[in-house]
């Protein structure tokens, strides 16, 4: 049974994990865009590398959004995509502030829920 055939049932897709991971990815992208703007406009020592870290944040956030859409589109691969979300969340926390910390927390919870999800 494919994902498109099981879309009619709520238990066929890890919806909560998908939504939490998607929100986390958006927050990380926003955090990256803020770092880019701060690095480009302020130009002070604190934000010298802000633009470079901001680009990394946008890439990490986009990767998390992609992983979240894969959880929704291919629920059978939930463990791998959940692990990817946890890894991206942790890396984003270290490099770009984790999407205002809230993105990290939502990504971590979403990734754990994706791994633990059972149809």
Rosetta constraint file for C-alpha pairs under 8 A:
AtomPair CA 1 CA 5 HARMONIC 6.26 0.50
AtomPair CA 1 CA 6 HARMONIC 7.06 0.50
AtomPair CA 2 CA 6 HARMONIC 6.56 0.50
AtomPair CA 3 CA 7 HARMONIC 6.20 0.50
AtomPair CA 3 CA 12 HARMONIC 7.76 0.50
AtomPair CA 3 CA 73 HARMONIC 6.40 0.50
AtomPair CA 3 CA 74 HARMONIC 6.01 0.50
AtomPair CA 3 CA 75 HARMONIC 6.85 0.50
AtomPair CA 4 CA 73 HARMONIC 7.96 0.50
AtomPair CA 6 CA 12 HARMONIC 5.75 0.50
AtomPair CA 7 CA 12 HARMONIC 6.48 0.50
AtomPair CA 7 CA 13 HARMONIC 7.22 0.50
AtomPair CA 8 CA 12 HARMONIC 7.89 0.50
AtomPair CA 9 CA 13 HARMONIC 7.88 0.50
AtomPair CA 10 CA 15 HARMONIC 7.76 0.50
AtomPair CA 11 CA 119 HARMONIC 5.69 0.50
AtomPair CA 12 CA 75 HARMONIC 7.40 0.50
AtomPair CA 12 CA 119 HARMONIC 5.56 0.50
AtomPair CA 13 CA 71 HARMONIC 7.70 0.50
AtomPair CA 13 CA 72 HARMONIC 6.06 0.50
AtomPair CA 13 CA 75 HARMONIC 5.66 0.50
AtomPair CA 13 CA 119 HARMONIC 7.35 0.50
AtomPair CA 14 CA 18 HARMONIC 6.22 0.50
AtomPair CA 14 CA 71 HARMONIC 7.15 0.50
AtomPair CA 14 CA 72 HARMONIC 6.85 0.50
AtomPair CA 14 CA 75 HARMONIC 6.90 0.50
AtomPair CA 14 CA 113 HARMONIC 7.92 0.50
AtomPair CA 14 CA 114 HARMONIC 6.40 0.50
AtomPair CA 14 CA 117 HARMONIC 6.38 0.50
AtomPair CA 15 CA 19 HARMONIC 6.14 0.50
AtomPair CA 15 CA 72 HARMONIC 7.04 0.50
AtomPair CA 16 CA 20 HARMONIC 6.09 0.50
AtomPair CA 16 CA 110 HARMONIC 7.21 0.50
AtomPair CA 16 CA 113 HARMONIC 7.69 0.50
AtomPair CA 17 CA 21 HARMONIC 6.01 0.50
AtomPair CA 17 CA 68 HARMONIC 7.84 0.50
AtomPair CA 17 CA 109 HARMONIC 7.59 0.50
AtomPair CA 17 CA 110 HARMONIC 4.25 0.50
AtomPair CA 17 CA 111 HARMONIC 6.56 0.50
AtomPair CA 17 CA 112 HARMONIC 7.94 0.50
AtomPair CA 17 CA 113 HARMONIC 5.40 0.50
AtomPair CA 17 CA 114 HARMONIC 5.24 0.50
AtomPair CA 18 CA 22 HARMONIC 5.99 0.50
AtomPair CA 18 CA 68 HARMONIC 5.17 0.50
AtomPair CA 18 CA 69 HARMONIC 7.01 0.50
AtomPair CA 18 CA 71 HARMONIC 6.21 0.50
AtomPair CA 18 CA 72 HARMONIC 6.13 0.50
AtomPair CA 18 CA 110 HARMONIC 6.82 0.50
AtomPair CA 18 CA 114 HARMONIC 7.61 0.50
AtomPair CA 19 CA 23 HARMONIC 6.15 0.50
AtomPair CA 19 CA 68 HARMONIC 7.62 0.50
AtomPair CA 19 CA 110 HARMONIC 7.75 0.50
AtomPair CA 20 CA 24 HARMONIC 6.13 0.50
AtomPair CA 20 CA 106 HARMONIC 5.51 0.50
AtomPair CA 20 CA 107 HARMONIC 6.42 0.50
AtomPair CA 20 CA 109 HARMONIC 7.44 0.50
AtomPair CA 20 CA 110 HARMONIC 5.12 0.50
AtomPair CA 21 CA 25 HARMONIC 6.13 0.50
AtomPair CA 21 CA 64 HARMONIC 6.88 0.50
AtomPair CA 21 CA 65 HARMONIC 7.00 0.50
AtomPair CA 21 CA 68 HARMONIC 5.53 0.50
AtomPair CA 21 CA 85 HARMONIC 7.22 0.50
AtomPair CA 21 CA 106 HARMONIC 6.34 0.50
AtomPair CA 21 CA 107 HARMONIC 4.88 0.50
AtomPair CA 21 CA 110 HARMONIC 5.07 0.50
AtomPair CA 21 CA 111 HARMONIC 6.91 0.50
AtomPair CA 22 CA 26 HARMONIC 6.33 0.50
AtomPair CA 22 CA 64 HARMONIC 7.05 0.50
AtomPair CA 22 CA 65 HARMONIC 5.20 0.50
AtomPair CA 22 CA 68 HARMONIC 5.52 0.50
AtomPair CA 22 CA 69 HARMONIC 7.60 0.50
AtomPair CA 23 CA 27 HARMONIC 6.23 0.50
AtomPair CA 23 CA 103 HARMONIC 7.20 0.50
AtomPair CA 23 CA 106 HARMONIC 7.41 0.50
AtomPair CA 24 CA 28 HARMONIC 6.23 0.50
AtomPair CA 24 CA 61 HARMONIC 7.70 0.50
AtomPair CA 24 CA 64 HARMONIC 7.59 0.50
AtomPair CA 24 CA 65 HARMONIC 7.97 0.50
AtomPair CA 24 CA 99 HARMONIC 6.98 0.50
AtomPair CA 24 CA 102 HARMONIC 7.28 0.50
AtomPair CA 24 CA 103 HARMONIC 4.04 0.50
AtomPair CA 24 CA 104 HARMONIC 6.62 0.50
AtomPair CA 24 CA 105 HARMONIC 7.85 0.50
AtomPair CA 24 CA 106 HARMONIC 5.42 0.50
AtomPair CA 24 CA 107 HARMONIC 5.18 0.50
AtomPair CA 25 CA 29 HARMONIC 6.23 0.50
AtomPair CA 25 CA 60 HARMONIC 7.74 0.50
AtomPair CA 25 CA 61 HARMONIC 4.39 0.50
AtomPair CA 25 CA 62 HARMONIC 6.42 0.50
AtomPair CA 25 CA 63 HARMONIC 7.58 0.50
AtomPair CA 25 CA 64 HARMONIC 4.94 0.50
AtomPair CA 25 CA 65 HARMONIC 4.97 0.50
AtomPair CA 25 CA 99 HARMONIC 7.78 0.50
AtomPair CA 25 CA 103 HARMONIC 6.76 0.50
AtomPair CA 25 CA 107 HARMONIC 7.40 0.50
AtomPair CA 26 CA 30 HARMONIC 6.21 0.50
AtomPair CA 26 CA 61 HARMONIC 6.26 0.50
AtomPair CA 26 CA 62 HARMONIC 7.71 0.50
AtomPair CA 26 CA 65 HARMONIC 7.01 0.50
AtomPair CA 26 CA 103 HARMONIC 7.91 0.50
AtomPair CA 27 CA 31 HARMONIC 6.10 0.50
AtomPair CA 27 CA 61 HARMONIC 7.44 0.50
AtomPair CA 27 CA 99 HARMONIC 4.75 0.50
AtomPair CA 27 CA 100 HARMONIC 7.13 0.50
AtomPair CA 27 CA 102 HARMONIC 7.69 0.50
AtomPair CA 27 CA 103 HARMONIC 5.36 0.50
AtomPair CA 28 CA 32 HARMONIC 6.16 0.50
AtomPair CA 28 CA 57 HARMONIC 6.15 0.50
AtomPair CA 28 CA 58 HARMONIC 6.78 0.50
AtomPair CA 28 CA 60 HARMONIC 7.24 0.50
AtomPair CA 28 CA 61 HARMONIC 4.80 0.50
AtomPair CA 28 CA 92 HARMONIC 7.34 0.50
AtomPair CA 28 CA 96 HARMONIC 7.98 0.50
AtomPair CA 28 CA 98 HARMONIC 6.06 0.50
AtomPair CA 28 CA 99 HARMONIC 3.75 0.50
AtomPair CA 28 CA 100 HARMONIC 7.37 0.50
AtomPair CA 28 CA 103 HARMONIC 5.93 0.50
AtomPair CA 28 CA 104 HARMONIC 7.98 0.50
AtomPair CA 29 CA 33 HARMONIC 6.19 0.50
AtomPair CA 29 CA 57 HARMONIC 5.97 0.50
AtomPair CA 29 CA 58 HARMONIC 4.43 0.50
AtomPair CA 29 CA 59 HARMONIC 7.51 0.50
AtomPair CA 29 CA 60 HARMONIC 7.44 0.50
AtomPair CA 29 CA 61 HARMONIC 4.64 0.50
AtomPair CA 29 CA 62 HARMONIC 6.69 0.50
AtomPair CA 29 CA 99 HARMONIC 7.17 0.50
AtomPair CA 30 CA 34 HARMONIC 6.15 0.50
AtomPair CA 30 CA 58 HARMONIC 7.47 0.50
AtomPair CA 30 CA 99 HARMONIC 7.03 0.50
AtomPair CA 31 CA 35 HARMONIC 6.31 0.50
AtomPair CA 31 CA 54 HARMONIC 7.30 0.50
AtomPair CA 31 CA 57 HARMONIC 6.84 0.50
AtomPair CA 31 CA 58 HARMONIC 7.79 0.50
AtomPair CA 31 CA 96 HARMONIC 7.22 0.50
AtomPair CA 31 CA 97 HARMONIC 7.48 0.50
AtomPair CA 31 CA 98 HARMONIC 7.69 0.50
AtomPair CA 31 CA 99 HARMONIC 5.03 0.50
AtomPair CA 31 CA 100 HARMONIC 6.41 0.50
AtomPair CA 32 CA 36 HARMONIC 6.24 0.50
AtomPair CA 32 CA 53 HARMONIC 7.08 0.50
AtomPair CA 32 CA 54 HARMONIC 3.89 0.50
AtomPair CA 32 CA 55 HARMONIC 6.15 0.50
AtomPair CA 32 CA 56 HARMONIC 7.07 0.50
AtomPair CA 32 CA 57 HARMONIC 4.25 0.50
AtomPair CA 32 CA 58 HARMONIC 4.96 0.50
AtomPair CA 32 CA 96 HARMONIC 6.77 0.50
AtomPair CA 32 CA 99 HARMONIC 7.69 0.50
AtomPair CA 33 CA 37 HARMONIC 6.19 0.50
AtomPair CA 33 CA 54 HARMONIC 5.83 0.50
AtomPair CA 33 CA 55 HARMONIC 7.47 0.50
AtomPair CA 33 CA 57 HARMONIC 7.65 0.50
AtomPair CA 33 CA 58 HARMONIC 6.65 0.50
AtomPair CA 34 CA 38 HARMONIC 6.04 0.50
AtomPair CA 34 CA 54 HARMONIC 7.09 0.50
AtomPair CA 35 CA 39 HARMONIC 5.94 0.50
AtomPair CA 35 CA 47 HARMONIC 7.75 0.50
AtomPair CA 35 CA 50 HARMONIC 5.04 0.50
AtomPair CA 35 CA 51 HARMONIC 5.80 0.50
AtomPair CA 35 CA 53 HARMONIC 6.91 0.50
AtomPair CA 35 CA 54 HARMONIC 4.64 0.50
AtomPair CA 36 CA 40 HARMONIC 6.03 0.50
AtomPair CA 36 CA 50 HARMONIC 5.79 0.50
AtomPair CA 36 CA 51 HARMONIC 3.94 0.50
AtomPair CA 36 CA 52 HARMONIC 7.16 0.50
AtomPair CA 36 CA 53 HARMONIC 7.49 0.50
AtomPair CA 36 CA 54 HARMONIC 4.70 0.50
AtomPair CA 36 CA 55 HARMONIC 6.76 0.50
AtomPair CA 37 CA 41 HARMONIC 5.99 0.50
AtomPair CA 37 CA 51 HARMONIC 7.06 0.50
AtomPair CA 38 CA 42 HARMONIC 5.50 0.50
AtomPair CA 38 CA 43 HARMONIC 7.44 0.50
AtomPair CA 38 CA 47 HARMONIC 6.49 0.50
AtomPair CA 38 CA 50 HARMONIC 6.60 0.50
AtomPair CA 38 CA 51 HARMONIC 7.33 0.50
AtomPair CA 39 CA 43 HARMONIC 5.54 0.50
AtomPair CA 39 CA 44 HARMONIC 7.80 0.50
AtomPair CA 39 CA 47 HARMONIC 4.86 0.50
AtomPair CA 39 CA 48 HARMONIC 5.75 0.50
AtomPair CA 39 CA 49 HARMONIC 6.63 0.50
AtomPair CA 39 CA 50 HARMONIC 4.41 0.50
AtomPair CA 39 CA 51 HARMONIC 4.73 0.50
AtomPair CA 40 CA 50 HARMONIC 7.79 0.50
AtomPair CA 40 CA 51 HARMONIC 6.33 0.50
AtomPair CA 42 CA 47 HARMONIC 7.03 0.50
AtomPair CA 43 CA 47 HARMONIC 6.05 0.50
AtomPair CA 43 CA 48 HARMONIC 5.72 0.50
AtomPair CA 44 CA 48 HARMONIC 6.03 0.50
AtomPair CA 46 CA 50 HARMONIC 7.89 0.50
AtomPair CA 47 CA 51 HARMONIC 7.63 0.50
AtomPair CA 49 CA 53 HARMONIC 6.19 0.50
AtomPair CA 50 CA 54 HARMONIC 5.76 0.50
AtomPair CA 51 CA 55 HARMONIC 6.26 0.50
AtomPair CA 52 CA 56 HARMONIC 6.50 0.50
AtomPair CA 53 CA 57 HARMONIC 6.15 0.50
AtomPair CA 53 CA 95 HARMONIC 6.82 0.50
AtomPair CA 53 CA 96 HARMONIC 6.19 0.50
AtomPair CA 54 CA 58 HARMONIC 6.24 0.50
AtomPair CA 54 CA 96 HARMONIC 6.90 0.50
AtomPair CA 55 CA 59 HARMONIC 6.27 0.50
AtomPair CA 56 CA 60 HARMONIC 6.11 0.50
AtomPair CA 56 CA 95 HARMONIC 7.88 0.50
AtomPair CA 56 CA 96 HARMONIC 7.63 0.50
AtomPair CA 57 CA 61 HARMONIC 5.97 0.50
AtomPair CA 57 CA 92 HARMONIC 6.56 0.50
AtomPair CA 57 CA 95 HARMONIC 7.54 0.50
AtomPair CA 57 CA 96 HARMONIC 5.74 0.50
AtomPair CA 58 CA 62 HARMONIC 6.03 0.50
AtomPair CA 59 CA 63 HARMONIC 6.14 0.50
AtomPair CA 60 CA 64 HARMONIC 6.25 0.50
AtomPair CA 60 CA 88 HARMONIC 6.36 0.50
AtomPair CA 60 CA 92 HARMONIC 6.61 0.50
AtomPair CA 61 CA 65 HARMONIC 6.22 0.50
AtomPair CA 62 CA 66 HARMONIC 6.15 0.50
AtomPair CA 63 CA 67 HARMONIC 6.16 0.50
AtomPair CA 63 CA 88 HARMONIC 7.64 0.50
AtomPair CA 64 CA 68 HARMONIC 6.10 0.50
AtomPair CA 64 CA 84 HARMONIC 7.91 0.50
AtomPair CA 64 CA 85 HARMONIC 5.87 0.50
AtomPair CA 64 CA 88 HARMONIC 6.62 0.50
AtomPair CA 64 CA 89 HARMONIC 7.86 0.50
AtomPair CA 65 CA 69 HARMONIC 6.29 0.50
AtomPair CA 66 CA 70 HARMONIC 6.29 0.50
AtomPair CA 67 CA 71 HARMONIC 6.38 0.50
AtomPair CA 67 CA 81 HARMONIC 5.65 0.50
AtomPair CA 67 CA 82 HARMONIC 7.77 0.50
AtomPair CA 67 CA 84 HARMONIC 7.10 0.50
AtomPair CA 67 CA 85 HARMONIC 6.54 0.50
AtomPair CA 68 CA 72 HARMONIC 6.56 0.50
AtomPair CA 68 CA 81 HARMONIC 7.43 0.50
AtomPair CA 68 CA 85 HARMONIC 7.67 0.50
AtomPair CA 69 CA 73 HARMONIC 6.04 0.50
AtomPair CA 70 CA 74 HARMONIC 5.52 0.50
AtomPair CA 70 CA 75 HARMONIC 7.53 0.50
AtomPair CA 70 CA 77 HARMONIC 7.95 0.50
AtomPair CA 70 CA 81 HARMONIC 7.02 0.50
AtomPair CA 71 CA 75 HARMONIC 5.19 0.50
AtomPair CA 71 CA 77 HARMONIC 6.87 0.50
AtomPair CA 71 CA 78 HARMONIC 5.47 0.50
AtomPair CA 71 CA 81 HARMONIC 6.31 0.50
AtomPair CA 71 CA 82 HARMONIC 7.65 0.50
AtomPair CA 71 CA 114 HARMONIC 7.50 0.50
AtomPair CA 74 CA 78 HARMONIC 7.23 0.50
AtomPair CA 77 CA 81 HARMONIC 6.46 0.50
AtomPair CA 78 CA 82 HARMONIC 5.76 0.50
AtomPair CA 78 CA 114 HARMONIC 5.55 0.50
AtomPair CA 78 CA 115 HARMONIC 5.96 0.50
AtomPair CA 78 CA 117 HARMONIC 7.63 0.50
AtomPair CA 79 CA 83 HARMONIC 6.17 0.50
AtomPair CA 79 CA 114 HARMONIC 6.37 0.50
AtomPair CA 79 CA 115 HARMONIC 4.42 0.50
AtomPair CA 79 CA 116 HARMONIC 7.72 0.50
AtomPair CA 80 CA 84 HARMONIC 6.26 0.50
AtomPair CA 80 CA 115 HARMONIC 7.66 0.50
AtomPair CA 81 CA 85 HARMONIC 6.18 0.50
AtomPair CA 81 CA 111 HARMONIC 7.60 0.50
AtomPair CA 81 CA 114 HARMONIC 7.64 0.50
AtomPair CA 82 CA 86 HARMONIC 6.36 0.50
AtomPair CA 82 CA 110 HARMONIC 7.34 0.50
AtomPair CA 82 CA 111 HARMONIC 4.10 0.50
AtomPair CA 82 CA 112 HARMONIC 6.40 0.50
AtomPair CA 82 CA 113 HARMONIC 7.59 0.50
AtomPair CA 82 CA 114 HARMONIC 4.98 0.50
AtomPair CA 82 CA 115 HARMONIC 5.26 0.50
AtomPair CA 83 CA 87 HARMONIC 6.26 0.50
AtomPair CA 83 CA 111 HARMONIC 6.16 0.50
AtomPair CA 83 CA 112 HARMONIC 7.69 0.50
AtomPair CA 83 CA 115 HARMONIC 7.03 0.50
AtomPair CA 84 CA 88 HARMONIC 6.11 0.50
AtomPair CA 84 CA 111 HARMONIC 7.66 0.50
AtomPair CA 85 CA 89 HARMONIC 5.97 0.50
AtomPair CA 85 CA 107 HARMONIC 6.23 0.50
AtomPair CA 85 CA 108 HARMONIC 7.12 0.50
AtomPair CA 85 CA 110 HARMONIC 7.70 0.50
AtomPair CA 85 CA 111 HARMONIC 5.27 0.50
AtomPair CA 86 CA 90 HARMONIC 6.23 0.50
AtomPair CA 86 CA 107 HARMONIC 6.35 0.50
AtomPair CA 86 CA 108 HARMONIC 5.16 0.50
AtomPair CA 86 CA 111 HARMONIC 5.26 0.50
AtomPair CA 86 CA 112 HARMONIC 7.34 0.50
AtomPair CA 87 CA 91 HARMONIC 6.20 0.50
AtomPair CA 88 CA 92 HARMONIC 5.96 0.50
AtomPair CA 89 CA 93 HARMONIC 6.24 0.50
AtomPair CA 89 CA 98 HARMONIC 6.48 0.50
AtomPair CA 89 CA 103 HARMONIC 7.46 0.50
AtomPair CA 89 CA 104 HARMONIC 4.99 0.50
AtomPair CA 89 CA 105 HARMONIC 7.89 0.50
AtomPair CA 89 CA 107 HARMONIC 5.60 0.50
AtomPair CA 89 CA 108 HARMONIC 6.26 0.50
AtomPair CA 90 CA 94 HARMONIC 6.52 0.50
AtomPair CA 90 CA 98 HARMONIC 7.37 0.50
AtomPair CA 90 CA 104 HARMONIC 6.76 0.50
AtomPair CA 90 CA 108 HARMONIC 7.82 0.50
AtomPair CA 91 CA 95 HARMONIC 6.14 0.50
AtomPair CA 91 CA 98 HARMONIC 7.77 0.50
AtomPair CA 92 CA 96 HARMONIC 5.31 0.50
AtomPair CA 92 CA 97 HARMONIC 6.25 0.50
AtomPair CA 92 CA 98 HARMONIC 4.58 0.50
AtomPair CA 92 CA 99 HARMONIC 7.32 0.50
AtomPair CA 92 CA 104 HARMONIC 7.20 0.50
AtomPair CA 93 CA 97 HARMONIC 4.55 0.50
AtomPair CA 93 CA 98 HARMONIC 3.58 0.50
AtomPair CA 93 CA 99 HARMONIC 7.34 0.50
AtomPair CA 93 CA 101 HARMONIC 6.94 0.50
AtomPair CA 93 CA 104 HARMONIC 6.14 0.50
AtomPair CA 94 CA 98 HARMONIC 7.05 0.50
AtomPair CA 97 CA 101 HARMONIC 6.08 0.50
AtomPair CA 98 CA 102 HARMONIC 7.12 0.50
AtomPair CA 98 CA 103 HARMONIC 5.58 0.50
AtomPair CA 98 CA 104 HARMONIC 4.69 0.50
AtomPair CA 99 CA 103 HARMONIC 4.34 0.50
AtomPair CA 99 CA 104 HARMONIC 6.18 0.50
AtomPair CA 100 CA 104 HARMONIC 7.73 0.50
AtomPair CA 101 CA 105 HARMONIC 6.42 0.50
AtomPair CA 102 CA 106 HARMONIC 6.07 0.50
AtomPair CA 103 CA 107 HARMONIC 5.89 0.50
AtomPair CA 104 CA 108 HARMONIC 5.99 0.50
AtomPair CA 105 CA 109 HARMONIC 6.17 0.50
AtomPair CA 106 CA 110 HARMONIC 5.84 0.50
AtomPair CA 107 CA 111 HARMONIC 5.86 0.50
AtomPair CA 108 CA 112 HARMONIC 6.17 0.50
AtomPair CA 109 CA 113 HARMONIC 6.05 0.50
AtomPair CA 110 CA 114 HARMONIC 6.06 0.50
AtomPair CA 111 CA 115 HARMONIC 6.26 0.50
AtomPair CA 112 CA 116 HARMONIC 6.11 0.50
AtomPair CA 113 CA 117 HARMONIC 5.77 0.50
